[in-house]
């Protein structure tokens, strides 16, 4: 079976959709940092759809890898001419494959920094986009300010240093454009963080101002940072996925992507050198992304937290297993309706009742096999951003908080490190050691976990929250997850 690349593209099974356009005519208009599964299931897919309609051929993507771990992607992209298989897994067991061709180049920055810089500095590059994860923005988790103590950042701030970081590379490329009289590109974040464009603006300008105050001021005045909301469940590619693509579709793809059918991208129309006509392939172009963003954070993301710890403790290991259990699904719907939704403003063009039902259906898709372990990871970053704001707003408004408080209690019980069958739990979190140490005291001091003000702030001073939290934590210890949820859905 030949490996996937430009030369073998025409030999693929007719069931597999392939690019309808001449890839040799596609030129780079976007440089993208962080070519992983989500980018390839989302932004690159939207561009491929446009290109299949004969549009946006001057908006091809040049991927850039910065981290040592990106070398593998660089090797795969080189061997496959940037091609990869995207497989949509429908809940009824139907698989929908297509080969995506919108990534036309990939550069591994440590191998040739100058090549990356000149590609970004070129007039044809009009957007630099990012899926570098929350950690890639290098802000302090407590203060929210740029972390200048990072060793690679310190290296890049030194005079004459060849850039190692995304910040150093982007800033140097913008300096070259300014000095050459070339207008700056738009910096477009596609990461799953609230106000992603605002965060990008704050962090990149903080670095630039430290590097060169005059350049930093120019960036503040001239570079656009649109906010966006992105959504598509995209599990990590496994060896099983690779084997399945070979067996089902006779494609030898070293790094395919599997994902759910649902996709959403809401994007603010703030670009200074134009953009592809994304709205023609389903992207929602808006003036303000905030209502959509809060909807996702407080319904989808917070609901993931609501199902994951309870489900794991009860013995489930996949999201679909939890959501196919009516008791857990009813709990999720009750959380969304009575606690998450009341904190939202109207969302233009979205029926929230339909959205909530769609979420349950998406979570229930057995083909995606999204692991609870993935959803349980990095809770100390996720819970404060996705769930605690719901609790605080509901407390201020006199609304219900018992289910949200229960989710926090389920996290505290999970952090003890064993499930209800006594099986060990691997806690994946930047604060893992501290969390496990604190959680070990849950039984002797029921408020020990929420006394961690670095994570919970002053919530331990709120009697209504504390009472609801303690009630569920006690029930989790004495009766287990199912019994705890049975009380909460009444």
C-alpha positions as CSV (number, residue, x, y, z in Angstrom):
1,X,0.0,0.0,0.0
2,X,1.7,3.3,-1.1
3,X,2.1,6.1,1.4
4,X,-0.2,9.1,1.0
5,X,1.3,12.0,-1.0
6,X,0.7,14.0,-4.1
7,X,1.8,11.2,-6.4
8,X,-0.5,8.6,-4.9
9,X,-3.5,10.9,-4.5
10,X,-5.2,9.8,-7.7
11,X,-4.9,6.2,-6.8
12,X,-7.1,6.4,-3.6
13,X,-10.4,4.6,-3.2
14,X,-13.3,6.5,-4.8
15,X,-15.0,6.6,-1.4
16,X,-12.4,9.0,-0.2
17,X,-12.9,12.7,-1.2
18,X,-9.8,14.3,-2.4
19,X,-8.9,17.9,-3.3
20,X,-10.7,19.1,-6.4
21,X,-8.2,21.9,-7.0
22,X,-4.7,22.0,-8.4
23,X,-2.5,22.2,-5.3
24,X,0.4,23.4,-7.4
25,X,-1.6,26.6,-7.8
26,X,-2.0,27.2,-4.1
27,X,0.2,29.8,-2.6
28,X,0.9,30.6,1.1
29,X,-1.2,33.4,2.6
30,X,-1.4,32.0,6.2
31,X,1.5,30.9,8.5
32,X,0.2,28.7,11.3
33,X,1.9,27.9,14.5
34,X,0.8,24.6,16.2
35,X,-0.2,22.2,13.4
36,X,-1.9,19.5,15.5
37,X,-5.1,17.5,15.3
38,X,-7.5,20.3,16.1
39,X,-6.0,22.7,13.5
40,X,-6.2,20.1,10.8
41,X,-9.8,19.2,11.7
42,X,-10.8,22.8,11.9
43,X,-9.1,25.8,10.3
44,X,-7.3,23.8,7.6
45,X,-10.5,21.9,6.8
46,X,-12.5,25.2,6.3
47,X,-9.8,26.4,3.9
48,X,-9.8,23.1,2.0
49,X,-13.6,23.5,1.6
50,X,-13.1,27.0,0.1
51,X,-10.4,25.7,-2.2
52,X,-12.7,22.9,-3.4
53,X,-15.1,25.7,-4.5
54,X,-12.3,27.3,-6.5
55,X,-11.7,30.1,-3.9
56,X,-8.9,31.2,-1.5
57,X,-6.1,29.5,-3.5
58,X,-3.9,32.4,-2.4
59,X,-4.6,31.5,1.3
60,X,-2.7,28.3,1.5
61,X,-1.2,27.3,4.9
62,X,2.5,27.1,5.8
63,X,2.7,25.3,9.1
64,X,5.5,26.1,11.6
65,X,6.8,23.9,14.4
66,X,8.7,25.4,17.2
67,X,8.9,22.8,19.9
68,X,11.2,19.7,19.7
69,X,8.1,17.5,19.7
70,X,7.0,19.2,16.4
71,X,9.8,17.5,14.5
72,X,7.7,14.4,14.0
73,X,4.9,16.5,12.4
74,X,7.6,18.1,10.2
75,X,8.7,14.7,9.0
76,X,5.2,13.5,8.3
77,X,4.2,16.7,6.5
78,X,7.3,16.5,4.3
79,X,6.8,12.8,3.4
80,X,3.1,13.4,2.7
81,X,3.4,16.7,0.9
82,X,1.2,18.3,3.6
83,X,-1.7,15.9,2.9
84,X,-3.6,14.0,5.6
85,X,-6.8,12.1,6.0
86,X,-9.6,13.7,8.0
87,X,-12.2,11.1,9.1
88,X,-15.6,12.3,10.5
89,X,-17.0,9.7,12.8
90,X,-20.8,9.7,12.9
91,X,-22.7,8.3,15.9
92,X,-24.4,5.7,13.7
93,X,-21.0,4.2,12.8
94,X,-20.7,5.9,9.4
95,X,-17.2,7.1,8.6
96,X,-16.7,10.0,6.2
97,X,-13.1,10.3,4.9
98,X,-11.6,13.1,3.0
99,X,-8.0,14.1,2.2
100,X,-7.2,17.7,3.0
101,X,-4.8,19.7,0.9
102,X,-4.8,23.2,2.2
103,X,-1.4,22.8,4.1
104,X,1.1,23.4,1.3
105,X,4.3,23.8,3.3
106,X,5.7,23.0,6.8
107,X,8.8,24.5,8.4
108,X,10.5,23.3,11.5
109,X,11.9,26.5,13.0
110,X,14.9,25.0,14.8
111,X,16.2,23.8,11.5
112,X,16.0,27.1,9.7
113,X,14.9,30.1,11.7
114,X,15.7,32.5,8.8
115,X,13.4,30.7,6.4
116,X,10.5,30.9,8.9
117,X,11.1,34.6,9.5
118,X,11.3,35.5,5.8
119,X,8.1,33.5,5.1
120,X,6.2,35.6,7.7
121,X,7.9,38.8,6.5
122,X,6.7,38.2,2.9
123,X,4.0,40.5,1.6
124,X,1.9,37.4,0.6
125,X,1.6,36.4,4.2
126,X,-1.4,38.2,5.5
127,X,-2.4,36.1,8.5
128,X,-0.4,34.4,11.2
129,X,-2.6,32.0,13.1
130,X,-2.1,30.1,16.3
131,X,-3.2,26.8,18.0
132,X,-0.4,26.7,20.6
133,X,-2.6,25.7,23.6
134,X,-3.2,27.8,26.6
135,X,0.3,27.2,27.9
136,X,1.8,28.5,24.7
137,X,0.7,32.1,25.7
138,X,3.1,32.1,28.6
139,X,1.0,33.9,31.1
140,X,1.2,33.5,34.9
141,X,-1.8,31.4,36.1
142,X,-2.5,33.6,39.1
143,X,-1.7,37.2,37.8
144,X,-2.5,36.7,34.1
145,X,0.7,38.7,33.2
146,X,3.4,37.6,30.8
147,X,6.0,35.3,32.4
148,X,9.4,36.9,31.7
149,X,11.0,34.2,33.9
150,X,10.6,31.6,31.1
151,X,14.1,30.6,30.0
152,X,13.4,30.6,26.2
153,X,11.7,34.0,26.5
154,X,14.8,35.3,28.3
155,X,16.9,33.9,25.5
156,X,14.8,35.6,22.9
157,X,14.9,39.0,24.7
158,X,18.7,39.0,24.6
159,X,20.3,41.3,21.9
160,X,21.1,39.5,18.7
161,X,19.5,36.2,19.7
162,X,18.1,33.9,17.0
163,X,14.4,33.5,18.1
164,X,13.4,30.2,19.7
165,X,9.8,31.0,20.7
166,X,6.7,31.9,18.9
167,X,6.9,35.4,20.5
168,X,10.4,35.9,19.3
169,X,9.6,34.7,15.7
170,X,6.5,36.8,15.4
171,X,8.0,39.9,16.8
172,X,11.1,39.7,14.6
173,X,8.9,39.1,11.5
174,X,6.8,42.2,12.3
175,X,10.0,44.2,12.8
176,X,11.1,43.3,9.3
177,X,7.8,44.2,7.8
178,X,7.8,47.5,9.6
179,X,11.3,48.3,8.5
180,X,10.5,47.3,4.9
181,X,7.3,49.3,4.7
182,X,5.2,46.1,4.5
183,X,1.9,46.3,6.4
184,X,1.6,43.9,9.4
185,X,-0.2,40.6,9.2
186,X,-3.2,39.9,11.4
187,X,-2.4,37.6,14.4
188,X,-5.4,35.2,14.7
189,X,-5.7,32.9,17.7
190,X,-7.7,29.8,17.3
191,X,-7.1,28.4,20.8
192,X,-9.8,27.4,23.2
193,X,-9.3,30.2,25.7
194,X,-11.6,33.0,26.6
195,X,-10.8,36.2,24.7
196,X,-8.1,34.4,22.7
197,X,-7.4,37.4,20.6
198,X,-7.2,39.7,23.6
199,X,-4.9,37.3,25.3
200,X,-2.7,37.1,22.2
201,X,-2.5,40.9,22.0
202,X,-1.6,41.2,25.7
203,X,1.2,38.6,25.6
204,X,2.7,39.3,22.2
205,X,2.8,43.1,22.9
206,X,4.3,42.5,26.3
207,X,7.1,40.6,24.8
208,X,7.6,43.1,21.9
209,X,7.7,46.0,24.3
210,X,10.3,44.3,26.4
211,X,12.3,43.6,23.3
212,X,11.9,47.0,21.6
213,X,9.6,49.6,23.1
214,X,9.2,51.5,19.8
215,X,8.3,48.3,18.0
216,X,5.9,47.3,20.7
217,X,4.1,50.6,20.4
218,X,3.9,50.1,16.6
219,X,2.4,46.6,17.1
220,X,-0.2,48.0,19.5
221,X,-1.2,50.6,17.0
222,X,-1.2,48.5,13.8
223,X,-1.6,44.8,14.4
224,X,-5.1,43.3,14.6
225,X,-5.9,40.4,17.0
226,X,-9.5,39.1,16.3
227,X,-11.2,37.0,18.9
228,X,-12.7,33.7,17.9
229,X,-14.6,30.7,19.4
230,X,-13.7,27.3,18.0
231,X,-15.4,24.0,18.6
232,X,-14.9,20.4,17.4
233,X,-14.1,17.4,19.5
234,X,-10.9,16.0,18.1
235,X,-9.4,13.1,20.1
236,X,-5.6,12.4,19.9
237,X,-4.7,10.2,16.9
238,X,-3.9,6.7,18.0
239,X,-2.2,3.8,16.3
240,X,-5.6,2.2,16.2
241,X,-6.8,5.2,14.1
242,X,-3.9,4.8,11.7
243,X,-4.7,1.1,11.3
244,X,-8.4,1.8,10.8
245,X,-7.6,4.3,8.0
246,X,-5.4,1.6,6.3
247,X,-8.0,-1.2,6.7
248,X,-11.1,0.8,5.8
249,X,-9.9,3.1,3.1
250,X,-6.5,1.6,2.0
251,X,-4.7,4.8,2.9
252,X,-1.2,4.6,4.5
253,X,-1.3,7.9,6.4
254,X,1.2,8.4,9.2
255,X,-0.9,11.0,11.0
256,X,-4.6,11.0,10.1
257,X,-7.1,13.0,12.1
258,X,-10.4,11.7,13.5
259,X,-13.2,14.0,14.8
260,X,-16.9,14.4,15.3
261,X,-19.2,15.7,12.5
262,X,-20.1,18.9,14.4
263,X,-17.9,21.9,13.9
264,X,-18.3,25.6,14.8
265,X,-16.1,28.7,14.3
266,X,-17.2,32.1,15.3
267,X,-14.8,34.8,14.2
268,X,-14.6,38.6,14.7
269,X,-14.1,40.4,11.4
270,X,-11.0,42.4,12.5
271,X,-8.4,41.8,9.7
272,X,-6.1,44.5,8.3
273,X,-5.0,42.7,5.1
274,X,-8.1,40.8,4.3
275,X,-9.1,37.2,5.0
276,X,-10.5,34.2,3.1
277,X,-14.3,34.3,2.6
278,X,-14.8,31.9,5.6
279,X,-18.6,32.7,5.8
280,X,-19.1,30.8,2.6
281,X,-18.2,27.5,4.3
282,X,-20.2,28.0,7.5
283,X,-18.0,30.2,9.7
284,X,-20.0,32.8,11.7
285,X,-18.4,36.2,11.1
286,X,-19.5,38.5,13.9
287,X,-18.6,41.9,15.5
288,X,-18.4,40.4,19.0
289,X,-17.6,36.8,19.8
290,X,-18.2,37.1,23.6
291,X,-21.8,35.7,23.7
292,X,-20.8,32.6,21.7
293,X,-17.6,32.2,23.8
294,X,-19.5,32.2,27.1
295,X,-22.0,29.8,25.7
296,X,-19.3,27.3,24.9
297,X,-17.3,27.8,28.1
298,X,-20.3,27.5,30.4
299,X,-22.3,24.9,28.6
300,X,-19.9,22.7,26.7
301,X,-16.7,23.1,28.6
302,X,-18.2,23.2,32.0
303,X,-20.4,20.2,31.2
304,X,-17.4,18.2,30.3
305,X,-16.2,18.9,33.8
306,X,-19.6,18.0,35.2
307,X,-19.5,14.5,33.6
308,X,-15.9,13.6,33.8
309,X,-15.1,13.2,37.5
310,X,-18.4,11.7,38.5
311,X,-18.2,9.3,35.5
312,X,-14.6,8.3,36.2
313,X,-15.3,7.6,39.9
314,X,-18.3,5.5,38.9
315,X,-16.1,3.3,36.6
316,X,-16.6,4.8,33.2
317,X,-13.6,5.7,31.1
318,X,-15.2,7.3,28.0
319,X,-17.4,10.4,27.6
320,X,-20.0,8.5,25.5
321,X,-20.4,5.9,28.2
322,X,-21.3,8.5,30.8
323,X,-23.7,10.4,28.5
324,X,-25.5,7.2,27.4
325,X,-26.4,6.7,31.0
326,X,-29.7,8.6,31.5
327,X,-28.9,9.5,35.1
328,X,-25.7,11.3,34.1
329,X,-27.3,12.9,31.0
330,X,-30.2,14.2,33.1
331,X,-27.7,15.7,35.5
332,X,-25.8,17.5,32.7
333,X,-29.0,18.9,31.3
334,X,-30.1,20.1,34.8
335,X,-26.7,21.8,35.3
336,X,-26.9,23.6,31.9
337,X,-30.6,24.6,32.3
338,X,-30.6,25.8,35.9
339,X,-27.0,27.0,36.5
340,X,-25.0,27.5,33.3
341,X,-27.7,29.0,31.0
342,X,-28.9,31.7,33.5
343,X,-25.4,33.3,33.4
344,X,-25.6,33.8,29.6
345,X,-26.8,36.8,27.6
346,X,-28.8,36.1,24.4
347,X,-26.6,34.4,21.7
348,X,-27.5,35.8,18.2
349,X,-28.7,33.0,15.9
350,X,-28.5,30.2,18.4
351,X,-31.4,28.4,20.0
352,X,-30.0,27.4,23.4
353,X,-32.5,24.6,23.9
354,X,-31.3,23.0,20.7
355,X,-27.7,23.7,21.6
356,X,-28.0,21.9,24.9
357,X,-29.6,18.8,23.3
358,X,-26.9,18.8,20.6
359,X,-24.2,18.8,23.3
360,X,-25.6,15.7,24.9
361,X,-25.8,14.0,21.5
362,X,-22.2,15.0,20.7
363,X,-20.9,13.7,24.0
364,X,-22.8,10.5,23.5
365,X,-21.2,9.7,20.1
366,X,-19.6,6.2,20.7
367,X,-17.3,6.5,17.6
368,X,-15.3,9.4,19.0
369,X,-14.2,7.6,22.1
370,X,-13.1,10.8,23.9
371,X,-11.4,9.6,27.1
372,X,-12.4,10.8,30.6
373,X,-8.7,10.9,31.4
374,X,-8.2,13.6,28.8
375,X,-11.2,15.6,30.1
376,X,-9.9,15.2,33.7
377,X,-6.5,16.6,32.9
378,X,-5.3,20.1,33.9
379,X,-8.4,20.7,36.1
380,X,-6.7,23.5,38.0
381,X,-6.7,25.5,34.8
382,X,-10.1,24.5,33.5
383,X,-12.4,24.6,36.5
384,X,-11.5,28.2,37.5
385,X,-12.2,29.4,33.9
386,X,-15.2,27.3,33.0
387,X,-17.1,26.5,36.2
388,X,-16.2,28.9,39.0
389,X,-17.5,32.0,37.2
390,X,-20.9,30.2,36.9
391,X,-20.9,29.7,40.7
392,X,-19.9,33.2,41.5
393,X,-22.5,34.8,39.2
394,X,-25.2,32.5,40.4
395,X,-24.3,33.2,44.1
396,X,-24.5,37.0,43.3
397,X,-27.9,36.6,41.6
398,X,-29.3,34.2,44.2
399,X,-29.5,31.4,41.7
400,X,-29.0,27.7,42.0
401,X,-25.4,26.4,42.6
402,X,-25.9,22.9,44.0
403,X,-24.9,21.1,40.9
404,X,-21.9,23.3,40.2
405,X,-20.7,22.9,43.8
406,X,-21.2,19.2,43.3
407,X,-18.9,19.2,40.3
408,X,-16.2,20.8,42.5
409,X,-16.8,18.1,45.1
410,X,-16.4,15.4,42.4
411,X,-13.1,16.9,41.4
412,X,-11.9,16.9,45.1
413,X,-12.9,13.3,45.4
414,X,-11.2,12.4,42.1
415,X,-8.0,14.2,43.3
416,X,-7.8,11.7,46.2
417,X,-6.3,9.3,43.6
418,X,-8.5,6.2,43.6
419,X,-11.9,5.5,42.1
420,X,-14.8,3.8,43.8
421,X,-13.4,0.3,42.9
422,X,-10.1,1.2,44.6
423,X,-8.3,1.5,41.3
424,X,-5.5,4.2,41.2
425,X,-6.1,7.4,39.3
426,X,-3.2,9.2,37.6
427,X,-3.7,12.9,38.3
428,X,-2.5,15.0,35.3
429,X,-2.3,18.6,36.4
430,X,0.4,21.2,36.9
431,X,-0.6,21.3,40.6
432,X,-0.9,17.5,40.8
433,X,1.3,17.0,43.9
434,X,-0.3,19.8,45.8
435,X,-3.8,18.7,44.9
436,X,-3.2,15.1,46.0
437,X,-1.7,16.3,49.3
438,X,-4.7,18.5,50.0
439,X,-7.3,16.0,48.8
440,X,-5.8,13.4,51.2
441,X,-7.3,15.5,54.0
442,X,-10.8,15.6,52.6
443,X,-12.3,13.2,55.1
444,X,-10.8,14.8,58.2
445,X,-11.4,18.4,57.0
446,X,-14.2,18.5,54.4
447,X,-13.3,22.1,53.3
448,X,-9.5,21.4,52.9
449,X,-9.7,21.3,49.1
450,X,-11.6,24.5,48.6
451,X,-9.4,26.3,51.1
452,X,-6.8,26.4,48.3
453,X,-7.3,30.1,47.5
454,X,-4.8,30.0,44.6
455,X,-7.5,28.0,42.8
456,X,-10.8,28.9,44.4
457,X,-10.2,32.4,45.6
458,X,-12.7,33.4,48.3
459,X,-15.4,30.8,47.5
460,X,-14.6,29.1,50.8
461,X,-16.1,32.2,52.5
462,X,-19.5,31.7,50.8
463,X,-21.7,29.6,53.2
464,X,-24.2,28.5,50.5
465,X,-21.4,27.1,48.3
466,X,-19.6,25.5,51.2
467,X,-22.8,23.7,52.4
468,X,-23.6,22.4,48.9
469,X,-20.0,21.3,48.4
470,X,-19.7,19.5,51.7
471,X,-23.1,17.7,51.2
472,X,-22.0,16.2,47.9
473,X,-18.5,15.4,49.1
474,X,-19.9,13.5,52.1
475,X,-22.3,11.6,49.8
476,X,-19.5,10.7,47.4
477,X,-17.5,9.2,50.3
478,X,-20.4,7.4,51.9
479,X,-22.5,6.3,48.9
480,X,-20.7,7.0,45.7
481,X,-21.2,9.0,42.5
482,X,-24.5,7.5,41.3
483,X,-26.1,8.2,44.7
484,X,-24.7,11.7,44.7
485,X,-26.1,12.5,41.3
486,X,-29.5,10.9,42.0
487,X,-30.1,13.6,44.6
488,X,-29.0,16.4,42.3
489,X,-31.4,15.5,39.4
490,X,-34.6,15.5,41.6
